[in-house]
């Protein structure tokens, strides 16, 4: 989970994940969306790949990348649990306030 968190901490890497979320793109296609060097994009892709957030497939001389949503499973489970508890608390408070309101009106 920590590796995935570090990987998505960088805004550019989150943008790359968005680009490859729905399909494969070559490193060059990904780089064309940014005003940085191809080696910089390659470094970002390496971090994402090592974190398990993208797959790399070779097609001849091209390297194609696609997002791996399952790479965020552990992080998502943690966030769901964290927010689930907070949302449940918020719901209880809202219901309590609603009951108080109705009691005051009676």
C-alpha positions in Angstrom: 0.0 0.0 0.0 2.8 2.4 0.8 4.5 1.9 -2.6 1.2 2.6 -4.3 0.7 5.7 -2.2 4.1 7.0 -3.0 3.6 6.3 -6.7 0.3 8.2 -6.9 1.6 11.1 -4.7 3.0 12.7 -7.8 0.4 14.6 -9.9 2.1 13.6 -13.2 1.8 9.9 -12.3 -1.9 10.3 -11.5 -2.3 11.9 -14.9 -0.5 9.0 -16.5 -2.8 6.6 -14.8 -5.8 8.5 -16.1 -4.4 8.3 -19.6 -3.9 4.5 -19.5 -7.0 3.8 -17.5 -9.2 2.7 -20.5 -6.6 1.3 -22.8 -3.0 0.8 -23.8 -0.7 3.6 -24.8 2.9 3.5 -25.8 5.4 5.5 -23.8 5.7 7.9 -26.7 2.0 8.5 -26.8 1.9 9.1 -23.1 4.9 11.5 -23.3 3.1 13.5 -26.0 0.6 14.6 -23.4 3.3 16.3 -21.3 5.8 19.1 -21.6 8.7 17.0 -20.2 11.3 14.7 -21.7 10.6 11.1 -22.6 13.2 9.8 -20.1 11.2 11.7 -17.4 8.0 9.9 -18.5 9.9 6.7 -18.6 11.0 7.2 -15.0 7.4 7.8 -13.9 6.2 4.7 -15.8 8.9 2.7 -14.0 7.7 3.9 -10.6 4.1 3.0 -11.6 5.1 -0.4 -12.9 7.1 -1.2 -9.7 4.2 -0.2 -7.6 2.0 -2.6 -9.6 -0.2 0.1 -10.9 0.5 -0.4 -14.6 1.3 -3.3 -16.9 4.0 -3.1 -19.5 3.7 -5.1 -22.7 6.3 -5.1 -25.5 5.1 -5.0 -29.1 8.2 -5.0 -31.3 10.2 -2.0 -30.2 7.3 -0.3 -28.5 6.4 -0.6 -24.8 2.7 -0.4 -24.2 1.2 0.5 -20.8 -2.2 -0.1 -19.3 -3.5 0.7 -15.8 -3.9 -2.2 -13.3 -6.8 -1.1 -11.0 -6.1 -4.2 -8.8 -2.8 -2.5 -7.9 -4.9 -0.1 -5.7 -7.0 -2.8 -4.1 -5.3 -2.7 -0.7 -5.3 1.1 -0.6 -8.9 1.3 -1.7 -9.9 -1.2 1.0 -8.2 0.9 3.6 -9.8 4.1 2.4 -13.2 2.5 2.2 -12.9 1.2 5.7 -11.7 4.6 7.0 -14.5 6.6 5.2 -17.1 3.9 5.9 -16.7 4.5 9.6 -16.7 8.3 9.2 -19.7 8.2 7.0 -21.6 5.9 9.4 -20.8 8.4 12.2 -22.0 11.3 10.1 -25.2 9.4 9.3 -25.9 8.7 12.9 -25.4 12.3 13.8 -27.7 13.5 11.1 -30.4 11.1 12.2 -30.0 12.2 15.8 -30.3 15.8 14.8 -33.4 15.0 12.7 -35.0 13.3 15.7 -34.2 16.2 17.9 -35.8 18.6 15.4 -39.0 16.5 15.3 -39.1 16.3 19.1 -38.8 20.1 19.3 -41.6 20.6 16.8 -44.0 18.3 18.8 
